Amino acid sequence: MNGYSAESPPGSGARAAAQQALSETLRRKRPLDAGLEQAISSRGLAERDGAFARAIANETMRRFGQLDDLVRQFVPRAPQPHRAGASLEILLAGACELLFLGVPAHAAVDGANRLAASDSKAVHFKPLINAALRRIAREGPSLVRDQDACRLNTPDWLWLRWCEAYGEETVHAFARVHAAMPPLDLAFTRTSEFSSPARGGGAAEGGGGSNPAKGTMPTGSELPGGMLRLENAGNVTGLPGFGEGEFWVQDFAASLPVCLFGDLRGRRAIDLCAAPGGKTAQLVSAGAEVTAVDRDPGRVARLQENLHRLRLDARIVRSDVRDFSPDLATECVLLDAPCTSTGTIRRHPELPWIKSAADVMASAEAASALLDAAAEMVARSGTLVFAVCSLEVEEGPEQIEHFLRRNADFRRQRVEPSEVFGLGECINAQGDLRSLPCHLAESGGMDGFYAARLARVS
């Protein structure tokens, strides 16, 4: 039982779902999206309530540093979960509603009190929660204005390493982008009716494809390569053309590594660690004959579902990359290696708070073995593209430096601006792709991606 019925005040189920997801994330280091999906599904929330739950949980994590600092000013000794249950999460989410979501004070405070009353441990801290949130409603706005939001919302372990790698001014730019809700980027299949003007459609200008029965695609802005960027898109499955397989969701930065192969028509390609399938779809749509490899059964099932919806064909193999051996060496091999994903904080605001520097080291070590295995699959004169959605130098540039010292038959191939739509700022001094969250900041930023193109010379 979740403690809420059909007669509960509006928003009660959404707040309970958000609190559950926040507890799973903060206490068990669980990805926020997974916790939200479970909490929303288990409560059978309507779409509107589900959207409210996501807004509360995501904005609480996006502003976690500020909220934690603020709550501690009113509650110096944070309630311990073994005694206070979800009291801290209730306080954080309540403060978020008051200060960043614009929820009226009476509704936010009442909602928090009801959450506390439904928790066998938090109920004993209900007077504290009520008093703290009433003070935050009165005094919080002026305190927020005096906070260093960029610094507070970036934990020390990331702030220090990013300042060393990129400089403090750039890290401030990262943090400003991380504080905003990201737009949704869509990539279109070759036959899509909802493609952007660059691909023969009209979504970026007039907001729709040519078939009125499918509804109208929201107005968006065109991105290089025929992608479309939407603000406040809502539930992606409700967009016209989703069910017909017209498009898939892919951050613009994530589309750039595939560009490093050049013309793919008629060429064979292997996509390693392929799920959920955005790059596989991109490779197939570009005309390649693709083998997609992933080891996790659940992720493979998702890859299959996504390609089926998109009506795209690829050979799918469930295997550990280190155990997979293609029948023939292949001219194009892509390894989008598992990593800490710190380049995706725009979309996954919990990451800074559930990861650590130890995770960076572990990911870099694991990716090294995968990279060596991928290199064995590359034909002579073929190309290996290594990519990670991480901002950490150990997972990107340093990984490649170590690889080249181990593998004398590979050479780095410099990326030219013309290969990535003229975005010279996305190429580092070594000639590798390096997108940053603050690139395209005026239109919502982009994920932080690193990719190196390696040519096999013998």
Secondary structure by P-SEA (a helix, b strand, c coil): ccccccccccaaaaaaaaaaaaaaaaaccccaaaaaaaaaaaacccaaaaaaaaaaaaaaaaaaaaaaaaaaaacccccccccccaaaaaaaaaaaaaccccccaaaaaaaaaaaaaaccccccaaaaaaaaaaaaaacaaaaaaacaaaaaaccaaaaaaaaacccaaaaaaaaaaaacbbbbbbbbccccccccccccccccccccccccccccccbbbbcccbbbbbccccccccccccccccbbbbccccccccccccccccbbbbbccccccaaaaaaaaaccbbbbbbccaaaaaaaaaaaaaacccccccccccccccccccccbbbbbccccccccccccccccccccaaaaaaaaaaaaaaaaaaaaaccccbbbbbbbccccccccaaaaaaaaaacccbbbbbbcccccccccccccccccbbbccccccccccccbbbbbbbbbcc
